Amino acid sequence: MKTVAVVLSGCGYLDGAEIQESVLTLLALDKLRVKTVCAAPDIPQYHTVNHLTGAPAEHGNRNVLLEAARIVRGDIIPLSKLEVKNVDAVIFPGGYGAAKNLCTFGLKGPDCEIDKDAKRVILDTLKSGKPLGVMCIAPALAAKATQNTEFKLTLTIGNDPGTAKALESLGAKHINCPVEDIVFDERYKVVSTPAYMLGPSVAKVAQGIDKLVQKIVNLI
């Protein structure tokens, strides 16, 4: 059976993994009868955000792994224990957690830092020639992981000029893309889609995610 790792960054689009993107990814993989292994880093979140008001909470900071476990009904492992050799592909859903917890792109832009295990998993995936899927803001994570390496990725975050320029400053090539479509880097087997970088609805986002997942599975 084909096995795909899905790497999460918490629970909730303002401070963790985008829940709809995560569930749509898992649903698309399940429909294709693909086994999933979910992982998240066992680290504190950058901060916790009140999703009703959009403001940072004054107290109660949370753990990325424990929060991500909410999305997958507890079936998750620490990212430090994810070995690319044991899976056929890796997918990173978006949400601000990808740019706050897995890296700090959402806070520092191209000068960000990146979680060591997120970087390891991305580079191991590329080095092994296995497919990599990134959506929403997660292409920034892939661009940072491959900065100053042999891998010059072609990616999309949609059509935001500032974010596209930041990705290109990290060495990636950006291609504008509508929410319902994907960008495929044939050389490195990297598939990206804008998802909620563009929205505007779960149905539109699902179209792009379905295409990304189907492409990843076809590449295995």
N, C-alpha and C positions, 0 to 999 in steps of 0.2 A: 504494500500500500504506500502511496505517496505521502510524505510527511512535510508539512510546512510549519516553520516557527513564526509566531506572531508576537512581536515585541511591543509591550505596552508601557505607558509612562505615568500611570496613576489612573484616576477615574474622574472625568469631568473636563470639558474642553478648556476652561480657563486656568487650570492648574495641573492637569493630567492628560490622560488619553481622551480623545474625542469619542464619546460612548457610541454614537451612531456609526461613526466610521469603523470602530472596533467590531461592533456587532454585525454590521454589513459584511465586513471581511470574513468573519467567522461563519456567517450564514452562507456566503458564496462558496467558501471552501467546503463546507459540509454538504451542500447541494452537489458538489463535484466528487463527493466521497473521498475527500482528502483528510487525512489525520492531521490534527493540529497540536502543536506544543507551544503553550503560551509562557512568556517569561517577562520579567520586569526587574529592574535593579532594586536590591534591598537597601535603600538609602532614604533619608528624609526628603520630602518634597521641598522645593525652593520656598514655597509658601502655600497657604490654603486660601482659596477665594470663595466668598459667599456667592453662589451662582444665581441667587435671587436679585442681589443688588449689584453684583460685579465688583464689589470692593473686597480687598484682602481682609481676612478675618483677623481679629486682634489676638487670638490665641488658638490653640488646638492644631498645631502643625502635625502633618500626617506622614506616614511611610508609603513610599511609591509602590512597593510590592503588595502591601496589605490593601491599599486602595485598588490596585489593578485586579486583585483577587475578587473584588465585588463584581466585576464585569463577567468573569469567566467561572463564577460559582465555585471559586476556590481551587480550580484546577490549573495551577500555575507554579513555575519554578523560579528561583532567583536567576537573574541574567548571568551571573557569574558561573552558573552550572550549565548554561546552554553551550553545547559544542556543535559547530556547524557541520562537522563530519557525520553527525547523527540525524541530520535533516536534509531535505532536498532543495529547500528554498527558504528565504526569510522575508517577512513583510513587516514594515513599520507603519501602523496607522499614525494619524497626526494628532492635533490638539496641542495646546501650549505646553503641555508636559514634555513633548518632544523637544521643545525649544527652551525649556526651563530646567527640566530634570535630567533628560538624556544629554543635553548640551545647554549652553547658555546663550544661544543665538538670539533668542527673543529679548535678551537683556543687554547683550554686548555686541550684537551683530557679528561681522566676520572675525572680530577679535575674541570670540567666545572660546570657552573651554568645552571639552567633551568627556562624557563618562567613559572610563577606560574599557569597560566591557561592551558598551555600545560600539565603540570604535573597533574593538577586536572582532566582534561579530560581523560588522560591515566589511572589514578588510578580509577576514577569513572567507566570507561568502564570495567576494570578488576574486580572490586568489584561487579559490577552488573552481571557479567558473560556474557557480550555481546562481540561479536567478535571485534578484533582489527587488522587492517592491517597496516604494515609498510614496506616501500620499500627504496631502495638505502641506504643512510646514516641514514634514520629515525629510524632504529632499535637501533642506539646509543641513540636516544632520549628516546625510551622506556626503554632501560637499565638504563639510568640515573634516569628516573622517578621512577623506581622500586628498586633502590639501597637501601639497608638496610630495605627492606619490606619483607613481606611473599611471594611475587611473584618472583620466580626465572625463568625467561623466557628462552625459547629456540628460537634462532634467527639466521638469516644469513645476512651478507652484501656481500656475494660472497665468495672470497677466499684470501683476503688480510690479511697476518699473523699479521701485526701490529695492524690493526683496530680490528680484531677478538680478539686479546689479550687484547686490551683496553676494549672491551665489557665484556669480562670474568672477568676483574678486577672490574667491576661494579656489578658482581654477576650473569650475564647471562651466558648461555651456547651457544657457537657458533657452527654451522654446515656449512661446505663448501657446496656451491650450485651453479649450473650453472645458467646463466641469464634467461633461458627459463623455470625454475622450481621454486618451492616454498618450504619453510620449514614450517611445521604446528606444533605448540605447542598445542597438543590436550588437555592438562590439563587446559590451560588458554584461549584457543580459539584465539591464536595469529598466524597470517599468515604473513610471510615475503618473499620478493623476492629481488634479487640483483639489478635489473634494471640497471641504468647507473653507478653503481659501477663497472660493468663489460662491459656493452654495448654488442656488438660493433655497433649495428644499431637499429633503431626504430622498425623494424620488430621483432628482437630478444627480445628487451625489452618488446614489446607488448605481446609476448607469456607468459612471466612470470606474467605481470600485469593482463592479462585476467584470468590466473589460480588463482591468488590471489583474484580477485574480485568475480569470480565464487564460490570459496571456502567460502568467507565471506558471500555471499548471501545464499548459501546452509546452513550455520550455523544459519541463522536468523530464 
